[in-house]
Amino acid sequence: MKTLRILLLGSFFFVSAANIFAQEEMTKEEWQSEINRLTERRIALTTELNSLKSEISNLKKMRDGLKTFEQCTNELYTMLGATKSDIDNFRKQLESLSGKIDAMEAPKADRQAELDAMKKSKISALPEFFDKVHNQLQRKLDAWQEKPKEISYEVVRGDHLWGIARKKEHYTNPFAWPIIYKANRDQIKNPDLIFPKQMFQIPNLTEEEKSKYEKIRRNYKPAPATQTQEAVK
């Protein structure tokens, strides 16, 4: 804007000078006075222009002295005693933990321990990570209502371990019945024989157990019908 103003004033100077010379009735004194005024204005504009040039030169020096974004980032990493590789690993670890918490991958205590360890890292102070590590994920953990480690179930007539494991409120997977059997060996002598009014403890499945019995269910193929069964049909 200053440069534009200088150009406009310069134009005005020359237009004014032309008008002066165009006037035939000005006295010599009036003519000299106007020339002096315009000369002073020219000097002032020249001074302002030089000042702007100096300011531009200083700004260029400041620009040349500024560090690049990468240099600033590396300095910040050095202050934290970390490398770019450390930051990348922290980022991956945070993404993994965030996914576990969003999926409520039990046990909750393990997720809290992972988050606490990340909070202790100096890397968590970086703006990219701070709010998520110290605020967002902790709020999600605080709101996480973890299921009890096991629930009680009273056997009713017609029950069997296969059917109990298949119930929606338990495992929804009948192949996980051995978990119930192992948890209640003090009451179950024969897994094919359970009785009404027995109180069984139904423990939660670990992620490893879920994966194991889900794989068994996917790979299960019913035995082919025997000749006797086909005859009955």
N, C-alpha and C positions, 0 to 999 in steps of 0.2 A: 504493500500500500504506500509506503514512503517513497519508493522508487517511482510509482505512478504519479504521486503528487509532485515530485521534482520535475518530471517530464511535462506535466500540465503547466507548472509555473514557468518552465523554460519556454514553452510555447507562448505563454502569455507575455513573456518578456519581449520576444521577437515581434509579436503582433502589436504590442504597445509601441515599440520602437518604430514600426512601420507607420503607425497612426500619427506618431509625432512628426515624422518627416513629411507626412502627407498634409500636415496643417501649415498653411502658408503664413498665417497671421501671428504665430508665436514669436515672442521677442527672443533675443539672444540669451537673455538671463533666464527666461522660462525654459528655453530649450536646454541650457546647461544644467538647470536644476533637475529637470526630468532625467537627463542622462546620468546625473550623479545618483539619483534615487534608484534607477534601474541597475546601475553598476553595483551599488551596495547590495541590492537584492540578488544580483548574480553571484556576488562574493559569498553571501549567506547560503545560497543554494549549493554552491561548490563546497563550502565547508560541511554542510549536511550530507552531501554525497560522499565526501571523503570519510566522514564518520560512519556512514553505512557500509562503505567498503571495508573499513577497519573491523566493524562488527561481524561482517560476513567472514573475514579472514580468521577472526577469533573463533567463530562457530565451527569453521572447517578444522581448526586445530583441535578443538574439543572433540569433534567427531572422530578425527584420526586417532585421538588418544583413548577413545572408548574401547572397551574389550568386547569381543564377540559374545553372543549368547552361549556358545559352546564353552568359551573360556570362563565365563561367569559360572556356568553349571559345574565345570570341573573344579573350580575353586571351592564351590559350595560342598561338593562331594569330599574334597580334601579336608575341609573343616570338620566333616562328620567322620573322617577316617574311613571312607568307603570308596569303592571304585564303581565304575559304570556297571560292571558285572554284578556287583553286590546289589545295586539298585534294581537291576533287572530281575534278579533272583527274589528280592523282597516283593517286587510287584507280582511275580508269578505266585509266590506263597500267599500273598494277600488275596488274589483272585481265587485260589483254591479254597482258602478258609471261608471266604465270602460265600462260595457255592455250597459249602458244607452247612454253614449256618442257615442259609436260605432254605436248604432242603431239610433242615432240622435233623442232620445226621448225628445220631446219638453215639456215645454219651455226651450230654451237654457239658459235663465237667472237663472233658478232653478239649472241646472247642474253646472253653473259657481259658484253659491253660495255654492253648496255642495263641489266643489273642493277647493274653498277658505277656507272653514272651515277645510278641511283636511290638507291644507298647514299650517295652524296655529298650528296644533298638533305637539308636539315635536317628536312624533313617526314617522312622515314623514321624519325625518332626518336620519333614519336607512338606510343603503345601499340598503336593499331590496326594499325600497319604494321611495327613494329620486328622482331618475330620472323620474319615472313614474308620481309621484304626481306633481313635480315642472316643468317638461319639457314636457314629452310625451303627457299627457292628455291636458295640456294647448295649445299645438300646434294643437291638434285635435279640440279643442273648437274654437280657432282662425280661423281655416279653415272652420268651420261649417257655411254655408250660410243659415240662418234660413228663412223659408217662411214668407211672411207677415201675420199678424194675420187674415186678411180677404182680399178677392179680390172682385172686382166688376164684375157683370155679367148683360148684357142687354138681356132681355127676347125677344125671337123671336116667330113668329107664330108657333103654335103647341106645345109650351113648357108647361110643368106642373111641379110642385115641385118634384114629384117622379122622373121624367126624368132628371131634373137639378141635383138632388142629386146623380143620378146614373152616371153622367159624370165622365170620368177618371180624368179630371183635378180638380174635386171637391172631392166627397167622394167615388165614385165607389160603393156606397151602397144606393139604393133608399129608404131604410127604415129610413135613416137619414134626410129625408125631413123636419121633424118638426124643426130642427135647423135653416134652411133657413126661415121657416115661422116665428119663434120667432124673428129672427134678423131683419125682415122686416115687422113687424106688422103695422107700420105706413102706408104701402102701400097695404098690403094684408088684406082685410076684410073677404074674404072667401078663404080658402086654395085651393078650387077647381076652383077659378076664378082668373087668372093672365092674364096680357095683354102685347102685344108687346110693346117694348121700355121702359118698366119699368126697372129701375136700381136696382138690388138687391145686397146686401152685403152678401158674402158667407164666414162665419167665419171658421177658422180651428177647427177641432174636437179635444177635449181633449182626453187623453188616456182613461179616464173613459167613455166618449161618444163613442169612437171607439169600446170599448169592449161591451158596452150596445147594440149598433145597430148591431154589428156583431153577437151577440148572438141572437138577434131578427131574423136576416136573416137566421141563421142556423136552428132555430126552426120553421121557417115559413112553413106551409103546405097549399097549395092552397085548397080552398073550393071545395068540390065534385060538379061535374056538375049536374045541375038540369035536370028534365025530359024534360023541354022545350029545353034546350041546347042540350041534347042528341037527341031529335027529329030533331033539325036543322041539326045535323051532319048526 
